[in-house]
């Protein structure tokens, strides 16, 4: 029995490395191509997002079995309480992420984040809002929750898939401030996708997060820019995420649906 267990673990580790590496390499390659065509970062990001939406959408339509795994999603008729819990968790994820990001920025600064702000200002409000509220949420959900997460789940547990997807999602944002800001959101989105296996709720949550980041003025959040608030909110969110993970992992329909097939071992 030891050999199969070892082989399974080695396969899971290799899958956790190779799949994200392939996705990120393709994403960065497309990004470099977009920059060479457009010549400025915000427009290039918008073009990249459009290309990702098309390619990821084609893959989900043409090769759905590549992204399928067991157990089955929870019946939608039984998820009303889950939706309310997710909505409250989304507010907490926003506050926890903003607190961590503000604390980091006020403590150490971030040249990458400053450059990102300058690029958005140069691009103008219309392009920035279009990118933040339409293109980026759809493209990033198609890529990370629509492709990367299900590919990982075919051979990796829920927790492993959530952590790897979250790490990659944070890293592609390109600077430490945005990375820590989106980590709670990424955890929440992965767990939501695992539960219901639909992208549109993830897109809506992502849009809401970005909209709050645009509309909530920085002075209103300045009280969160300290280690006490960051630690407190981060700890509370971690607890909520554990509860949410248990709601997903201990789904009552999971045992029957997970009798066989890849990804059945949570």
NORMOPE-V424008 format. One line per field, one symbol per residue. psi: psi as a letter, one per 20 degrees, with the letter a starting at -180 (. if undefined). A space follows every 50 residues. Layout:
psi->???
This chain:
psi->hhghggggggggggghggghggggggghghghggghggiqgghhhggggg ggggghggghghlhhhjqrqrqrqphijjghggghgghhgghggggghgg ggggghgirohggghggghgghhqggggggghifggggghhggghhgggh ggihiqrggggggggggggghiiiqhghghhighgggggghgghgikqhh hgggggggghghhghoqghijhiilqhggggghggghggghgggghhghk piigghikhrrqjho.
